[in-house]
């Protein structure tokens, strides 16, 4: 118990003791980093409980570090997601690290973000930050500078809602899969059949069709939940079977979803590797020889790794170009080269690869 208290103290922001006892956003950054290493599958809740401590100690033993608190040596060993602490630098789009994970945690708790907790300050995180800045009557520039940081801290001292809300904060796209029903979809998204029917102008008495796109309410608690499957083991399995570097696949999956299996983007990209329906169709029709691939976590990973293998082959093993093709499209890379906005994504995946 003493060690748990030290872990909390090491990452504390200025906050009342009562709030700190419940949740510390810096701990959420630690939990995200540990999840990236496959050691923490519990909810991202910012609580330095036994499961967080066990994951820290397992990581330390694995890397031959002193077992105890998550100190600077431990955070350095965690790689890019292990630093810097939230509040120690100005955050802008394209940044990557522990502090971005904390920001995503805060935005999720505030109900303005439902994307991946992956430590990457991409367009979705930036858009959510703008929304939050407008709530605080700040300049909505998607930058966490001194004014934004101090306003967040000053507002509640611990700038997070410690109890996850199930309130819907927007809508996303869900693609109907085999075996789905409106009841199951509603339960998975913390809503009702009536709400989904209303959003999509559906007759609840009529069947839904595989491949059908439905608008669903986004739940702020979804990305903080415990993982029901060991995503890393599935990624490693398909990487091995298809002859793709598992470290590259892990890093790419982390950048796409933070290993979260239930995320669906507004464009309809699904799963751990966030593959689009058009990508799945191409993989099934061309790369898998016309065979249907199950619409499961395992199947989604298989689709993504098959497509990544295709890109690596197409660009003669050049990982940077393959990742650029993944991000902006193979044809666009061949015709225009790597876009400016693609370069940070590629650099971050390759930087993370050596630590995963």
Secondary structure, DSSP 8 states (H G I E B T S, - for coil): -HHHHHHHHHT--S--HHHHHH--HHHHHHHHHHHHTT---S-------HHHHHHHHHHHHHTT--SSS--HHHHHHTGGGG---TTSS-B-TT-BSHHHHHHHHHHHHHTS--S--SSB--HHHHHHHHHHHHHTT----S-B-HHHHHHHHHHHSS-S-SS----EEEEEEEE--TT--HHHHHHHTT--HHHHHHHHT--TTS---TT-EEEEEEETTGGGS--SS-HHHHHHHHHHHHT--HHHHHHHHHHHHTT-SS-B-TT--BTTTTB-HHHHHHIIIIITTT----SSHHHHHHHHHHHHHHHHHHTTT-HHHHHHHHHH-HHHHHHH-S-HHHHHHHHHHHHHHTT-
